[in-house]
Amino acid sequence: MWFHTPVSDGLPSPFLAAARDNREVAVMVATFDPPDDVRQVRMTGPARLEVKDVTRIRRIYERYIPAWSTDWADHAASPDARLWSMSPDRGMAVAYPGLENRPVFRWSSAADGPFNS
């Protein structure tokens, strides 16, 4: 999983600090557009800082923004944000179509997880 986080002078940045030290983090990614699209993935695993990769950063943002602009290109290339990743060793994933309860998929090792290729 890849993330792009602003670096703020004087403000704590716990994810970047954990990634800098290769510590474990917990993240949650959710989609909430009821009643048809309610999904959630929660994961824990080691984080690390990555080399700036504007192409990868653009792929991250294009999922969420309607059009790529000069402002977004400047943000992606800015030294004021860091690219980091986490390897999801453990976690759970669930979808609630129609807001109905559904089985939860859980994994306790990276080899059993949905991101193992």
Secondary structure, DSSP 8 states (H G I E B T S, - for coil): -EEEEE--TTS--HHHHHHHTT-EEEEEEEEEETTTEEEEEEEEEEEEE----HHHHHHHHHTT-SS--HHHHHHHH-TTEEEEEE---EEEEEE-GGG-----EEESSGGGSTT--
